[in-house]
Amino acid sequence: MNLDNVCLFALNASRNFAERITHHLDIALAEHEERSFEDGEHKARPRVNVRGKEVFVIQSLYGDHQQSVNDKLCRLLFFIGALRDASASRVTAVVPYLCYARKDQKSQPRDPVTTRYVAALFEAVGADRILTMDVHNLAAYQNAFRCRTDHLEAALLFVEHFAALLAADEIVVLSPDAGGVKRAEKFRVALSRRLGRAIAGGFMEKYRARGVVSGDTLIAEVKNSSVIIIDDLISSGTTIARAAAACRAAGARRVYAAASHGLFAGDANAILRAAAIDRIAVTDTVPPLRLDSMLVEEKLTVLDSTRLFAAAIERIHAGGSIVELLGS
């Protein structure tokens, strides 16, 4: 495919991820400059001519040991603004993990709807399109943005992973809460199609009020089965651990977890080490930088999503179908 009129940039925090995308596209990252100042301010600018070019900027918006979520968001917004000021014809923000996507509604009086505010910020600096993967609430994401949005799904990556791992097992696909039933059902159908046989499904009861999680009813028959608990992200691991414990108590033979984004915040190390989970599969949208290396080796499988992002970039540039890419 002709990518002569395309520039791909990656801010420094996501450079490793971006270089793997460019490897699939056979195109080099364009040069840019990032500078930090003594007072905490910063600037970023392209070092190549972007006038009339289609530009993709790659930055995954998770906090790490060097930059907070807000640091990364601010740097990305300012860089997009600089690209528009430099006369780029179209700018797509490639955001493998989109921050603040969980705060998409008012759960208490006078709550912020932060997803909508983040969308307004991207639009204010001139982003033409947002490309991300597995947001918490797809409808809220699509409604928050007025610019174009594309949404990738890790389901097919998980289907291939578990089809190879559990080909001979009786399988149950489980959502750890009622809110994720549609996501789990879509994965269950895809895995059933891949294996050519019926796979059972179910969900776990869960209520959250003022940070306290309750509910312990398991709506599934899991005895002597391998259970796959699927979710969009793992933060502290409490939700996944509760579901896994309920499955073990109900006689599950093995328990696996799959989540598109592994944030592993707070007490995740202790919770997941003690959890009744055989292994966890996540994608590489967020590196497992907060997990102990021994726990990563023992329990974690990281699936490469960069080929999927590369294919999406090609299709956006050429006017191809993202729906066909995802097999929907």
TAJONOR-V993755 format. One record per residue. N is the residue number from 0. RES is the residue in three letters. OMEGA is omega in degrees with one decimal (999 if undefined). D_CENTER is the distance of its C-alpha to the mean C-alpha in whole Angstrom. Layout:
# TAJONOR-V993755
n: <N	N>
res: <RES	RES>
omega: <OMEGA	OMEGA>
d_center: <D_CENTER	D_CENTER>
This chain:
# TAJONOR-V993755
n: <0	1	2	3	4	5	6	7	8	9	10	11	12	13	14	15	16	17	18	19	20	21	22	23	24	25	26	27	28	29	30	31	32	33	34	35	36	37	38	39	40	41	42	43	44	45	46	47	48	49	50	51	52	53	54	55	56	57	58	59	60	61	62	63	64	65	66	67	68	69	70	71	72	73	74	75	76	77	78	79	80	81	82	83	84	85	86	87	88	89	90	91	92	93	94	95	96	97	98	99	100	101	102	103	104	105	106	107	108	109	110	111	112	113	114	115	116	117	118	119	120	121	122	123	124	125	126	127	128	129	130	131	132	133	134	135	136	137	138	139	140	141	142	143	144	145	146	147	148	149	150	151	152	153	154	155	156	157	158	159	160	161	162	163	164	165	166	167	168	169	170	171	172	173	174	175	176	177	178	179	180	181	182	183	184	185	186	187	188	189	190	191	192	193	194	195	196	197	198	199	200	201	202	203	204	205	206	207	208	209	210	211	212	213	214	215	216	217	218	219	220	221	222	223	224	225	226	227	228	229	230	231	232	233	234	235	236	237	238	239	240	241	242	243	244	245	246	247	248	249	250	251	252	253	254	255	256	257	258	259	260	261	262	263	264	265	266	267	268	269	270	271	272	273	274	275	276	277	278	279	280	281	282	283	284	285	286	287	288	289	290	291	292	293	294	295	296	297	298	299	300	301	302	303	304	305	306	307	308	309	310	311	312	313	314	315	316	317	318	319	320	321	322	323	324	325	326	327>
res: <MET	ASN	LEU	ASP	ASN	VAL	CYS	LEU	PHE	ALA	LEU	ASN	ALA	SER	ARG	ASN	PHE	ALA	GLU	ARG	ILE	THR	HIS	HIS	LEU	ASP	ILE	ALA	LEU	ALA	GLU	HIS	GLU	GLU	ARG	SER	PHE	GLU	ASP	GLY	GLU	HIS	LYS	ALA	ARG	PRO	ARG	VAL	ASN	VAL	ARG	GLY	LYS	GLU	VAL	PHE	VAL	ILE	GLN	SER	LEU	TYR	GLY	ASP	HIS	GLN	GLN	SER	VAL	ASN	ASP	LYS	LEU	CYS	ARG	LEU	LEU	PHE	PHE	ILE	GLY	ALA	LEU	ARG	ASP	ALA	SER	ALA	SER	ARG	VAL	THR	ALA	VAL	VAL	PRO	TYR	LEU	CYS	TYR	ALA	ARG	LYS	ASP	GLN	LYS	SER	GLN	PRO	ARG	ASP	PRO	VAL	THR	THR	ARG	TYR	VAL	ALA	ALA	LEU	PHE	GLU	ALA	VAL	GLY	ALA	ASP	ARG	ILE	LEU	THR	MET	ASP	VAL	HIS	ASN	LEU	ALA	ALA	TYR	GLN	ASN	ALA	PHE	ARG	CYS	ARG	THR	ASP	HIS	LEU	GLU	ALA	ALA	LEU	LEU	PHE	VAL	GLU	HIS	PHE	ALA	ALA	LEU	LEU	ALA	ALA	ASP	GLU	ILE	VAL	VAL	LEU	SER	PRO	ASP	ALA	GLY	GLY	VAL	LYS	ARG	ALA	GLU	LYS	PHE	ARG	VAL	ALA	LEU	SER	ARG	ARG	LEU	GLY	ARG	ALA	ILE	ALA	GLY	GLY	PHE	MET	GLU	LYS	TYR	ARG	ALA	ARG	GLY	VAL	VAL	SER	GLY	ASP	THR	LEU	ILE	ALA	GLU	VAL	LYS	ASN	SER	SER	VAL	ILE	ILE	ILE	ASP	ASP	LEU	ILE	SER	SER	GLY	THR	THR	ILE	ALA	ARG	ALA	ALA	ALA	ALA	CYS	ARG	ALA	ALA	GLY	ALA	ARG	ARG	VAL	TYR	ALA	ALA	ALA	SER	HIS	GLY	LEU	PHE	ALA	GLY	ASP	ALA	ASN	ALA	ILE	LEU	ARG	ALA	ALA	ALA	ILE	ASP	ARG	ILE	ALA	VAL	THR	ASP	THR	VAL	PRO	PRO	LEU	ARG	LEU	ASP	SER	MET	LEU	VAL	GLU	GLU	LYS	LEU	THR	VAL	LEU	ASP	SER	THR	ARG	LEU	PHE	ALA	ALA	ALA	ILE	GLU	ARG	ILE	HIS	ALA	GLY	GLY	SER	ILE	VAL	GLU	LEU	LEU	GLY	SER>
omega: <-179.5	178.8	-176.3	-177.5	-177.3	170.0	174.7	175.3	170.5	171.6	-165.8	-175.7	-178.9	-173.0	-178.9	178.0	-177.1	-179.9	176.3	173.3	-178.0	175.8	178.4	-177.7	-176.8	178.0	-178.4	172.3	176.0	-177.0	174.3	178.6	171.0	178.1	173.3	-178.4	-173.3	-176.8	178.7	176.2	-175.5	172.7	174.7	-179.2	172.9	177.6	176.0	179.2	179.6	-177.9	178.8	-176.4	167.8	-171.7	172.7	179.1	-174.4	176.9	176.0	-166.6	172.8	176.3	174.6	-175.2	-178.9	-175.6	176.0	173.3	-177.4	175.1	-176.1	178.5	-178.5	179.2	179.6	-179.8	-178.8	-179.7	175.9	177.0	179.1	177.6	178.7	177.0	178.3	171.8	169.5	-176.1	-179.9	-178.3	175.2	174.2	177.9	-171.2	-176.1	172.1	-177.8	-178.4	175.9	-178.4	179.7	-179.1	-171.3	179.5	176.9	177.4	175.4	177.7	176.1	175.2	171.7	171.6	-166.0	177.0	-179.3	179.3	177.5	177.2	179.8	178.2	177.9	-179.6	-177.8	-179.3	172.6	176.3	178.8	-174.3	173.8	175.0	-179.0	-179.5	170.2	172.6	-175.6	-177.7	-173.6	-179.0	179.2	177.5	-178.2	-179.3	-177.1	-174.9	171.6	172.5	-178.4	177.5	170.7	-172.8	177.6	180.0	-180.0	-173.3	-177.7	175.1	179.5	178.0	180.0	-179.3	-174.6	175.3	177.5	-174.7	-169.8	-173.6	-175.4	-173.6	163.9	-170.5	169.7	175.6	-172.4	167.6	-178.7	174.9	-177.3	-178.7	-178.8	-174.8	-179.3	178.3	-179.4	-179.7	178.2	177.3	-179.5	-180.0	-179.5	179.0	176.1	179.2	-178.6	-177.3	178.4	178.4	-177.6	176.4	-178.4	177.9	179.0	177.7	-178.9	174.8	178.9	173.3	177.1	177.5	179.7	176.1	-179.3	-178.7	178.4	-178.5	-175.9	179.8	178.8	-179.9	-179.8	172.8	-171.1	-175.2	179.1	-179.6	168.1	-175.2	173.2	176.5	-173.9	-178.5	179.4	179.6	171.0	177.1	176.8	-178.3	-176.1	-177.7	179.6	-178.4	178.0	-179.5	179.7	179.5	178.7	178.6	177.9	179.9	179.8	172.6	176.7	-178.6	176.2	-179.3	176.7	175.1	176.8	177.9	-177.6	-175.5	177.9	179.6	176.2	-178.5	174.1	-176.2	-175.0	-179.2	-178.6	-177.0	-176.1	177.4	-178.1	-173.9	-178.6	-177.3	179.0	177.1	179.8	174.7	174.9	172.1	-176.1	177.6	174.6	178.5	-177.3	-171.2	-178.7	-179.8	174.5	-176.1	178.7	179.3	176.4	-178.3	-175.4	-167.3	-167.8	168.8	-178.9	-178.4	-177.2	178.1	-172.0	176.9	178.2	177.8	178.3	178.9	178.4	177.9	177.3	-176.7	176.8	-179.5	-174.4	-177.2	179.6	-174.4	172.3	178.7	178.6	178.3	-176.7	178.9	-177.4	999>
d_center: <27	28	26	29	28	24	23	20	20	17	18	19	16	14	17	16	13	15	18	17	16	19	21	20	21	24	24	24	22	24	26	25	27	25	28	28	31	33	32	28	28	27	27	25	27	26	29	30	31	29	31	31	27	24	22	18	17	14	12	9	10	10	14	16	19	20	18	17	14	17	19	16	16	19	20	17	19	23	22	21	24	26	25	26	30	30	30	27	27	24	21	17	14	12	9	6	4	7	10	12	10	12	15	16	19	23	23	26	29	28	24	22	20	18	15	18	19	16	17	21	20	18	21	24	23	23	20	20	17	13	11	7	5	5	6	9	12	12	16	15	13	15	18	18	18	21	20	18	15	13	10	9	8	8	11	14	12	13	16	18	17	18	21	22	22	24	26	29	28	28	24	23	20	19	17	17	18	20	17	15	18	17	13	15	18	17	15	19	21	19	20	23	24	23	25	28	28	28	25	25	23	23	21	22	24	22	23	22	25	25	23	25	23	26	26	27	28	26	27	27	29	28	31	31	28	24	22	18	16	13	10	7	7	10	12	16	16	18	17	17	20	22	21	22	25	26	25	27	30	30	31	28	29	25	22	18	15	12	8	5	4	8	10	13	15	19	20	18	20	23	21	19	23	25	23	24	21	22	19	15	12	9	7	8	6	7	11	13	15	17	17	21	21	24	21	18	21	22	19	16	15	12	12	12	9	12	14	12	11	15	16	15	16	20	20	19	22	24	24	22	20	16	18	20	17	15	18	18>
